[in-house]
Amino acid sequence: MKEIIVSCTKDKNTIVVVEDGNLIEKYEEYNELQGLEGNIYLGKITNILPGMQAAFVDIGNGKNAFLHIKDIIPKKSNQTGNKNEDLNKYNIKDYVKVGMPVIVQVKKDKTDKKGAKVSTNLNIPGKFIVIIPNSEFVTISQKIEDNNEASRLSNIVKDLNIKNYGIIIRTSARNISKQDIVKDIKEVIKIYENIKEQADRVVSNYENNKDFKSILLYDRGNLITKLILDIGYQGLDNIIVNNKDIYNDISIYLEKMNIKANLTLLEKNDILDIYNLKKQIEKISNRKIWLKCGGFITIDKTEALTAIDVNTGKFTGKENIQQTVLKVNSEATIEIAKQIRARDIGGIIIIDYIDMDLKEDEEIIQKLLIENVKKDRTKTQVIGFTKLHLLEMTRKHVCSEK
């Protein structure tokens, strides 16, 4: 059974995703901070940095946003983006000029030190698909592992022969009828057309009015509705909330999106006492996490990456050292997959396992990690062990961190 529990206080909303009583994801949304990720703006180029192949964009939210050349040129595919492109053959000045309007989407929220990171490659989510304007590809969620179903969904989209739109088929499209998928595609394209019309009205006056103000073209919604949209068509059973206003907002949203989930208003302060969630939340806040075998892992976040260290701790094992090390590393791997999902750790992740003498043991651990991160609903990539026997992986934030 999958549930979303929303605990509202004066300062923040704590949103917890629970599966069979176990916390699998946890997020916090502070009332005084307005999250920008996913929003689309008509911004204005304020400065160009040729040496960095980048520009700064005023989107009307204090700090100027950062726009890099790789986020301007069209995506070649959803899998690789522009990672394999030779960016040296492009010149940022051929694409943007100071003062010009530009439609951008926030990819990474602003922090205390940096402005938001934006892209002109928009992606607009629907119930079952995501559209990417000005691209032409069809890709399907890797979570849909049934080849027949993947082929069916892919053919539905390809048969429509839609031009100038890349389309990503979401996990939620699994077993959904052709009629509903086609309807969703048309609705999301209409959203983009409305965005474009708003922007065009301002841009049409650009030559005569260079002092236009940046405007919000599309609001991705708050964190709660984002989660409901992402999870709602994948077997969401219950939503429990302790605030009447948010309860009413969710009720309207569920009806609008035709999401079948039981919504309950539980007006009490200790809503996180359900399933002993306070203790589970405390665990994912700790730097050190003990394993059942007696070993432990530590999680340290830096500006550039997250480092995870595995230690034998109190565990000495009853067998040889090789089997002892493999047991601790295996248990640590399962816990690491849970922790990075529950904490929404994104970016580069480096795991320092207890040294394994055999290449075969490293392959066992890598395969185990790949299997366990499949449960994560965001994009993860296990790169593998380096020459220093550190495991590299990357993960995309579900929600940006503050």
C-alpha positions as CSV (number, residue, x, y, z in Angstrom):
1,M,0.0,0.0,0.0
2,K,1.4,3.4,-1.0
3,E,0.4,6.6,0.8
4,I,1.3,10.3,0.9
5,I,1.2,11.9,4.3
6,V,1.3,15.7,4.6
7,S,2.1,17.3,7.9
8,C,1.5,21.0,7.9
9,T,2.8,23.4,10.5
10,K,3.1,27.2,10.6
11,D,6.5,27.3,8.9
12,K,6.6,24.3,6.6
13,N,4.9,21.3,5.0
14,T,6.5,17.9,5.5
15,I,5.6,15.4,2.8
16,V,6.3,11.8,3.3
17,V,5.8,8.9,0.8
18,V,5.1,5.7,2.6
19,E,5.0,2.1,1.3
20,D,3.6,-0.6,3.6
21,G,4.4,1.6,6.6
22,N,8.0,2.2,5.5
23,L,9.2,5.7,4.7
24,I,10.6,5.7,1.1
25,E,10.7,9.5,0.3
26,K,10.6,12.6,2.4
27,Y,10.5,16.3,1.4
28,E,10.0,19.6,3.1
29,E,8.4,22.7,1.6
30,Y,9.0,25.9,3.6
31,N,6.1,28.4,3.4
32,E,8.3,31.5,3.0
33,L,10.3,29.9,0.1
34,Q,8.7,29.6,-3.3
35,G,10.1,26.7,-5.3
36,L,10.9,27.6,-8.9
37,E,11.9,24.3,-10.4
38,G,9.7,23.4,-13.4
39,N,8.4,26.9,-13.8
40,I,8.6,28.5,-17.2
41,Y,9.4,32.2,-17.6
42,L,9.8,34.8,-20.3
43,G,13.1,36.2,-19.1
44,K,15.6,38.8,-20.4
45,I,19.3,38.3,-21.1
46,T,21.2,40.6,-18.8
47,N,24.8,39.5,-19.5
48,I,26.8,37.2,-21.8
49,L,30.0,35.3,-20.7
50,P,31.6,34.2,-24.0
51,G,34.5,32.4,-22.2
52,M,32.0,30.2,-20.3
53,Q,29.6,29.8,-23.3
54,A,26.9,31.1,-20.9
55,A,24.5,33.9,-20.2
56,F,22.6,35.3,-17.2
57,V,18.8,35.7,-17.4
58,D,16.6,37.9,-15.4
59,I,13.5,35.8,-14.6
60,G,12.1,38.3,-12.0
61,N,13.1,36.4,-8.9
62,G,16.0,38.3,-7.4
63,K,19.2,36.5,-8.5
64,N,19.7,36.2,-12.2
65,A,19.5,32.6,-13.6
66,F,22.4,30.8,-15.4
67,L,21.9,29.6,-19.0
68,H,24.6,27.5,-20.6
69,I,25.0,26.8,-24.3
70,K,24.3,23.1,-23.9
71,D,20.9,24.1,-22.5
72,I,20.2,26.3,-25.6
73,I,20.9,24.0,-28.5
74,P,18.1,21.4,-29.1
75,K,18.4,18.0,-27.4
76,K,19.6,15.2,-29.6
77,S,17.8,12.7,-27.5
78,N,16.3,12.4,-24.0
79,Q,18.8,9.8,-22.9
80,T,22.0,11.6,-23.7
81,G,20.8,15.2,-24.0
82,N,23.8,17.2,-25.4
83,K,26.5,15.4,-23.4
84,N,28.2,14.1,-26.5
85,E,28.0,17.3,-28.5
86,D,31.2,19.3,-29.4
87,L,30.1,22.5,-27.7
88,N,33.2,24.3,-29.1
89,K,31.5,24.5,-32.5
90,Y,28.8,26.7,-31.0
91,N,29.0,30.4,-30.1
92,I,26.7,31.7,-27.4
93,K,26.6,35.1,-29.1
94,D,24.9,33.4,-32.1
95,Y,21.9,32.5,-29.9
96,V,21.4,35.3,-27.4
97,K,22.0,39.0,-27.1
98,V,21.8,41.3,-24.1
99,G,18.3,42.6,-23.6
100,M,16.5,40.0,-25.8
101,P,13.6,38.0,-24.4
102,V,14.0,34.3,-24.0
103,I,11.6,31.5,-22.8
104,V,13.4,29.4,-20.2
105,Q,12.5,26.7,-17.7
106,V,14.0,26.3,-14.3
107,K,16.0,23.0,-14.1
108,K,17.6,23.6,-10.8
109,D,16.3,25.9,-8.1
110,K,18.2,28.9,-6.7
111,T,20.2,28.6,-3.5
112,D,21.6,31.1,-1.0
113,K,24.7,31.4,-3.1
114,K,23.6,30.8,-6.7
115,G,20.7,31.8,-8.9
116,A,18.6,29.2,-10.6
117,K,19.9,27.1,-13.5
118,V,17.6,27.4,-16.6
119,S,17.2,25.9,-20.1
120,T,15.5,26.8,-23.3
121,N,14.8,23.1,-23.8
122,L,11.4,23.0,-22.1
123,N,9.7,19.9,-20.8
124,I,6.0,19.9,-19.8
125,P,4.6,16.9,-18.0
126,G,1.1,15.4,-18.5
127,K,-0.5,12.5,-16.8
128,F,1.1,9.9,-19.0
129,I,3.6,11.7,-21.2
130,V,6.1,14.6,-21.2
131,I,6.5,16.9,-24.2
132,I,9.7,18.6,-25.3
133,P,9.0,21.3,-27.9
134,N,11.4,21.9,-30.9
135,S,12.7,18.3,-30.7
136,E,11.6,15.1,-32.5
137,F,12.1,11.8,-30.7
138,V,10.0,9.3,-28.8
139,T,11.4,7.6,-25.7
140,I,9.9,5.5,-23.1
141,S,10.4,5.2,-19.3
142,Q,13.0,2.5,-18.4
143,K,10.7,1.5,-15.6
144,I,8.4,-0.1,-18.3
145,E,10.3,-3.4,-18.7
146,D,7.6,-5.4,-20.5
147,N,8.8,-5.3,-24.1
148,N,5.3,-5.8,-25.5
149,E,3.8,-3.0,-23.5
150,A,6.8,-0.7,-24.3
151,S,6.3,-1.5,-28.0
152,R,2.5,-0.8,-27.8
153,L,3.0,2.6,-26.2
154,S,5.8,3.6,-28.5
155,N,3.7,2.7,-31.5
156,I,0.7,4.8,-30.2
157,V,2.9,7.9,-30.1
158,K,4.8,7.2,-33.3
159,D,1.6,6.6,-35.3
160,L,0.5,10.1,-34.4
161,N,3.4,11.4,-36.4
162,I,3.6,14.6,-34.4
163,K,6.2,17.1,-35.7
164,N,8.4,19.5,-33.7
165,Y,7.8,17.7,-30.3
166,G,9.9,15.2,-28.5
167,I,7.7,12.9,-26.4
168,I,8.7,10.9,-23.3
169,I,6.3,8.1,-22.3
170,R,6.0,8.1,-18.5
171,T,5.8,5.0,-16.3
172,S,2.2,6.0,-15.5
173,A,1.2,5.3,-19.1
174,R,1.6,1.5,-18.5
175,N,-1.7,-0.3,-19.4
176,I,-3.4,3.0,-20.2
177,S,-5.7,3.1,-23.3
178,K,-4.7,4.6,-26.6
179,Q,-7.6,7.1,-26.3
180,D,-6.4,8.4,-22.9
181,I,-2.8,8.7,-24.0
182,V,-3.7,10.6,-27.2
183,K,-6.0,12.9,-25.2
184,D,-3.2,13.6,-22.8
185,I,-0.7,14.5,-25.6
186,K,-3.2,16.9,-27.1
187,E,-3.9,18.6,-23.7
188,V,-0.2,19.0,-23.0
189,I,0.5,20.4,-26.4
190,K,-2.3,22.9,-25.8
191,I,-0.6,24.0,-22.6
192,Y,2.6,24.7,-24.6
193,E,0.7,26.6,-27.3
194,N,-0.8,28.8,-24.6
195,I,2.7,29.4,-23.1
196,K,4.0,30.4,-26.6
197,E,1.0,32.7,-27.3
198,Q,1.7,34.6,-24.0
199,A,5.3,35.0,-24.8
200,D,4.6,36.0,-28.4
201,R,2.4,38.9,-27.3
202,V,5.4,40.3,-25.3
203,V,8.0,39.5,-27.9
204,S,6.0,41.1,-30.7
205,N,6.5,44.4,-28.9
206,Y,10.2,43.7,-28.2
207,E,11.6,46.1,-30.8
208,N,9.6,49.0,-29.4
209,N,9.8,48.0,-25.7
210,K,13.2,46.8,-24.6
211,D,12.3,47.4,-21.0
212,F,9.7,44.6,-20.7
213,K,9.5,42.8,-17.4
214,S,10.1,39.1,-17.0
215,I,6.9,37.2,-16.5
216,L,5.8,33.7,-15.3
217,L,4.4,31.8,-18.2
218,Y,3.7,28.4,-16.5
219,D,3.6,27.4,-12.9
220,R,4.6,23.8,-12.3
221,G,2.6,23.8,-9.0
222,N,3.6,23.1,-5.5
223,L,5.5,20.1,-4.2
224,I,2.4,18.3,-3.1
225,T,0.7,18.4,-6.5
226,K,4.0,17.4,-8.2
227,L,4.2,14.3,-6.1
228,I,0.6,13.4,-6.6
229,L,0.9,13.8,-10.4
230,D,4.1,11.6,-10.4
231,I,2.8,8.9,-8.1
232,G,-1.0,9.1,-8.6
233,Y,-1.3,6.8,-11.6
234,Q,1.1,4.2,-10.1
235,G,-1.0,2.7,-7.4
236,L,-1.4,5.5,-4.9
237,D,-3.9,4.3,-2.2
238,N,-4.2,7.0,0.4
239,I,-3.4,10.7,1.0
240,I,-3.6,11.9,4.6
241,V,-3.3,15.6,5.5
242,N,-3.8,17.6,8.7
243,N,-4.7,21.0,7.1
244,K,-8.2,21.7,5.9
245,D,-7.1,24.3,3.2
246,I,-4.6,21.9,1.7
247,Y,-7.1,19.1,2.0
248,N,-9.5,21.1,-0.1
249,D,-6.8,22.0,-2.7
250,I,-5.8,18.3,-3.0
251,S,-9.4,17.3,-3.4
252,I,-9.9,19.6,-6.3
253,Y,-6.7,18.5,-7.9
254,L,-7.6,14.8,-7.6
255,E,-10.9,15.4,-9.3
256,K,-9.3,17.6,-12.0
257,M,-6.6,14.9,-12.8
258,N,-9.0,12.0,-12.3
259,I,-6.6,10.3,-9.8
260,K,-8.2,7.6,-7.7
261,A,-6.9,7.9,-4.2
262,N,-8.6,8.0,-0.8
263,L,-8.2,11.5,0.7
264,T,-8.4,11.8,4.5
265,L,-8.4,14.9,6.7
266,L,-6.8,14.2,10.1
267,E,-6.7,17.4,12.0
268,K,-4.1,16.8,14.6
269,N,-0.5,18.0,15.1
270,D,1.1,14.5,15.6
271,I,0.1,13.1,12.2
272,L,3.7,11.9,11.7
273,D,3.2,9.5,14.6
274,I,1.5,7.3,12.0
275,Y,3.7,4.3,11.2
276,N,6.3,5.7,13.7
277,L,7.3,8.1,11.0
278,K,9.1,10.5,13.4
279,K,11.7,7.8,14.2
280,Q,12.1,6.9,10.5
281,I,12.6,10.6,9.6
282,E,15.2,10.9,12.4
283,K,17.1,8.0,10.9
284,I,17.4,9.6,7.4
285,S,18.7,12.8,9.1
286,N,21.6,11.1,10.8
287,R,25.1,11.1,9.3
288,K,25.8,7.6,10.5
289,I,23.4,4.7,9.7
290,W,23.9,1.4,11.4
291,L,23.3,-1.8,9.5
292,K,21.7,-4.9,11.0
293,C,24.9,-6.9,10.7
294,G,26.8,-4.4,12.9
295,G,28.5,-2.4,10.2
296,F,27.5,1.2,9.3
297,I,27.6,3.8,6.5
298,T,28.2,7.5,6.8
299,I,26.8,10.1,4.4
300,D,28.6,13.4,3.9
301,K,27.3,16.0,1.4
302,T,29.7,18.6,-0.1
303,E,29.2,21.3,-2.7
304,A,30.4,19.1,-5.5
305,L,29.2,15.6,-4.6
306,T,27.9,13.2,-1.9
307,A,30.4,10.8,-0.3
308,I,29.2,7.6,1.3
309,D,31.6,5.5,3.3
310,V,31.1,1.8,4.3
311,N,32.6,0.4,7.5
312,T,32.6,-3.0,9.2
313,G,31.9,-1.4,12.6
314,K,31.1,-4.1,15.1
315,F,30.8,-6.9,12.6
316,T,33.7,-9.3,12.5
317,G,31.9,-12.2,10.8
318,K,32.2,-16.0,11.4
319,E,33.7,-16.8,8.0
320,N,36.7,-15.6,6.1
321,I,37.5,-12.0,5.6
322,Q,36.4,-12.0,2.0
323,Q,32.9,-13.2,2.9
324,T,32.7,-10.8,5.8
325,V,33.5,-7.9,3.6
326,L,31.0,-9.0,0.9
327,K,28.2,-9.4,3.5
328,V,28.8,-5.8,4.9
329,N,29.1,-4.3,1.4
330,S,25.9,-6.1,0.3
331,E,23.8,-5.0,3.2
332,A,25.3,-1.5,2.9
333,T,24.3,-1.4,-0.8
334,I,20.6,-2.1,-0.1
335,E,20.6,0.6,2.6
336,I,22.4,3.1,0.4
337,A,19.7,2.7,-2.3
338,K,17.1,3.4,0.4
339,Q,18.9,6.4,1.8
340,I,19.6,8.3,-1.4
341,R,15.9,7.9,-2.3
342,A,14.5,8.9,1.1
343,R,16.9,11.9,1.3
344,D,16.5,12.8,-2.4
345,I,20.2,13.0,-2.8
346,G,21.1,14.2,-6.3
347,G,24.1,14.9,-8.4
348,I,27.4,12.9,-8.2
349,I,27.5,10.2,-5.5
350,I,30.8,8.4,-4.6
351,I,30.6,5.2,-2.5
352,D,33.8,4.0,-0.7
353,Y,33.1,0.4,-0.1
354,I,35.3,-1.8,2.1
355,D,38.1,-3.0,-0.2
356,M,37.2,-6.1,-2.1
357,D,40.1,-8.2,-3.5
358,L,38.1,-9.9,-6.2
359,K,36.8,-8.2,-9.3
360,E,33.9,-10.7,-9.1
361,D,32.8,-9.3,-5.7
362,E,32.8,-5.8,-7.1
363,E,30.6,-7.0,-10.0
364,I,28.2,-8.6,-7.4
365,I,27.9,-5.3,-5.5
366,Q,27.5,-3.2,-8.7
367,K,24.7,-5.5,-9.9
368,L,23.0,-5.4,-6.5
369,L,23.1,-1.6,-6.5
370,I,21.6,-1.4,-10.0
371,E,18.8,-3.7,-9.0
372,N,17.9,-1.7,-5.9
373,V,18.0,1.7,-7.5
374,K,15.4,0.4,-10.0
375,K,12.9,1.0,-7.2
376,D,13.7,4.7,-7.3
377,R,11.3,6.7,-9.6
378,T,13.9,9.3,-10.6
379,K,16.7,8.8,-13.1
380,T,19.8,7.1,-11.6
381,Q,22.9,5.9,-13.4
382,V,25.5,3.5,-11.9
383,I,28.8,4.3,-13.6
384,G,30.9,1.6,-12.0
385,F,34.1,1.2,-10.0
386,T,37.0,3.5,-10.6
387,K,40.7,2.5,-10.6
388,L,40.8,3.6,-7.0
389,H,37.9,1.1,-6.3
390,L,35.4,3.9,-5.6
391,L,31.9,3.4,-7.0
392,E,30.6,6.3,-9.0
393,M,26.9,7.0,-9.7
394,T,24.6,9.9,-10.4
395,R,21.0,10.6,-9.5
396,K,18.6,13.3,-10.5
397,H,16.8,15.2,-7.8
398,V,13.1,14.5,-7.5
399,C,12.8,18.0,-6.0
400,S,15.5,20.6,-5.7
401,E,17.2,21.2,-2.4
402,K,17.2,24.4,-0.5
